[in-house]
Amino acid sequence: MLEGRRILLILSGGIAAYKSLDLIRRLRERGASVRGVMTEAAQHFVTPLSVAALSEEAVYTDLFSLKDESEMGHIRLSREADLIVVAPASADIIARMAAGMANDLATTTLLATDKPVLIAPTMNLQMWAHAATQANVALLDKRGILRVGPGSGDLACGEVGSGRMAEPLEIVAVIESFFHRSTQLKGRRAIVTSGPTHEPIDPVRFIANRSSGKQGHAIAAALARMGAETILVSGPTVEPDPAGVRVIRIETARDMLAACEASLPADIAVCAAAVADWRVETPPQQKLKKEGSGAPPALKLVENPDILATLSGAGNRRPRLVVGFAAETEKIVEHAKAKRARKGCDWILANDVSPATGTFGGDSNTIHLVDGTGVEDWPALSKSDVAARLAQRIASYFDAVKAAE
Ligand code: CTP
């Protein structure tokens, strides 16, 4: 599956470096070659000898080593790879990458490369949550650096929370989907909705919700990485435009529907937007004035169009695969099944947002995929991992469609 792929694996300092030894094995089992670069700190956790023995390649550690530079050199090191994987990616190396530093072999290689880079962050939960780390990660995301994890669970420091490095097989899955990106959904066209909608009350006020657009944007990015021609119809968000995606920005539910319908025909529609259910029937042309108005204005609300239901019922223009989301707090699967039937879509990703899951306000999602045959329970995953898994699932669906044709 990874036959002939060349991975440059950069290990930075973190206890999760032991998992990277297993990652080397998993990658090589699949036919990839792995060459290791280790930071000084990484060598306190695992030895270059272990990395060399498992990779059956020389391991590079020193920017100023005459031997390493004459044999390979950091420029060649950074170019002779199809993908650079930083695992574990510590808070420190993430900060140095964000700042564009080149103060050791690992960061010099990362700065000199013209190849795609995937990071697997790991650190203590407070370090992960720190505004500096979050800003650094957001910057790397924006630069198109791929990321897997971190997940949540028991951390080596004894605390429990977000900061665990993704498991080797999860990293392998992301690497595989990366290499298959340009083929698996090539020739397919996808529409993704994302973010909230803003419904005007008057020219300066609006009704909105707290949707960030993170999940929808991540899905659009994941579909595009797999080669789908992807159109993202997004309400107002601060999320950066995903690489390789055509973004149509709208404000209201009606504009979102119009943009989706204008983007048909499509093979895939994923409705991840938190569309406002109601809008003000006739917003006045002028700003509502408090002065002299007496009582607060009564807003007459009318129902917005349902985009998911409209696309699902679009007759011969209906996308072959229509996917919706359902945020539920109780009877999750039962409600999701009913929602799937009501809206007429193919799959519903039911998201358990009950307080016990920590989904609300957190960065992981617990999904139950409901389709016509049953329910698939996914583990708690980050929003980007949910996106990668969904894109993979969609690709498998179309592989089966092709095989049946
Ligand atoms: N959706 C949509 N257009 C709407 C409302 C919802 O496309 N006007 C889509 C959402 O993007 C999501 C799915 O429908 O994929 C379910 O949204 P949700 O808010 O959970 O469902 P509702 O229809 O609002 O049902 P309820 O509030 O009763 O749970």
Boltz pocket constraint, residues with backbone or C-beta under 6 A from the ligand:
constraints:
  - pocket:
      binder: B
      contacts: [[A, 193], [A, 253], [A, 271], [A, 272], [A, 273], [A, 274], [A, 275], [A, 276], [A, 277], [A, 304], [A, 305], [A, 306], [A, 307], [A, 308], [A, 309], [A, 323], [A, 324], [A, 325], [A, 326], [A, 327]]
      max_distance: 6.0
